[in-house]
């Protein structure tokens, strides 16, 4: 599916939590990072910090990093994309977890497919999928909604839509910017039917990570403080 | 969230492709496998083969494996669940990839949450998420539908439903038993609007893996042979 002359585009998962880099990075990712010198990155500093924390002998100063985030202009990537096309391997590294899943990167991947560049996704940490595995909810059929709307009325409508879908039995996954987590949890606990199951996954891969699932009713009795803690929410029903 | 006396339930990803075990397994999983002796497994033989292929010095013969798959009776797990509750750590290993995501395990996890047992999901390979990352389609909002119906009319209806959702812009992920992949691809190519994008991910993590996205129209011109190859399908639109 790829032309013979272009480089390969590697999708490189980064770590979710500082200190977990070595524990969650596969030998395959280490091997690619030892070899690839050019990267599209969501944030230069965190990409350098991630590679550096792996302690695999990469000369960080010699890397070519091209920032790419949701506000970037795609034309700014003109030079590196030409370089990729003419044979240089590139990686994509987003700020936390899997590039192009709830993170930037998909536009570069789509460009690669249009130009016959081989795309190779590498295994790594994702708070979304770690929480889903550990939820005990329906991993046979699920939807991810990304970040919920900020505006209160729009958020409330979206929660109603998610609740309705969760009642059908499919796991409904969503998230929020960490400093708004408590407001979102509050809205869920006020609004959602008490018998539905709510899974919350917090600080995944960090030393103090936890994932726990119980009914909305039980969460109401002692809601956790999620302020500024990265969290994933899943609404659903327990498996039959 | 856990009681102090119970063991921990680890969700242990296995490899997707024979020969890839060492490349895609994180140091964290290796550390847990060196320590944990009791496992719920989808299939005894493949669990042993996976651990054995890692070459990490585990005495395979000394492991306690309890088979658990979708046709199992939950009461058959009575003895090991009691053991978990009274302090022994357990792992769950499914046949390929992440336990409890398009694989058995969720009922055991749900039981753990009901009994206050700590659940720890570990990072690893998933053909679903590797294909999604590499699709260039919408990783900000997506649905996973699992295996499509076998019966032709029901499958056709489900494909129509998926197509309609894909037109809204959300990535729609689904799969099929490998020996029916060509029939599914044929149905998609006959039925789905030509301008929608179809991503196909094949043999993920194997030496001959590939992921490629193009319009249904282009796939029609030279449909790949997917017979007996593990594949993930994603219908969607390219990012704006």
Interface residues (C-beta under 8 A of the other chain):
Chain A: X1 X11 X22 X23 X24 X25 X26 X27 X28 X31 X98 X99 X100 X101 X102 X103 X105 X106 X107 X109 X110 X111 X112 X113 X118 X119 X120 X121 X122 X123 X124 X125 X126 X129 X130 X131 X132 X133 X134 X135 X136 X137 X138 X139 X140 X141 X142 X143 X144 X145 X146 X170 X204 X205 X209 X210 X211 X212 X213 X214 X238 X239
Chain B: X1 X11 X22 X23 X24 X25 X26 X27 X28 X31 X98 X99 X100 X101 X102 X103 X105 X106 X107 X109 X110 X111 X112 X113 X118 X119 X120 X121 X122 X123 X124 X125 X126 X129 X130 X131 X132 X133 X134 X135 X136 X137 X138 X139 X140 X141 X142 X143 X144 X145 X146 X170 X204 X205 X209 X210 X211 X212 X213 X214 X238 X239
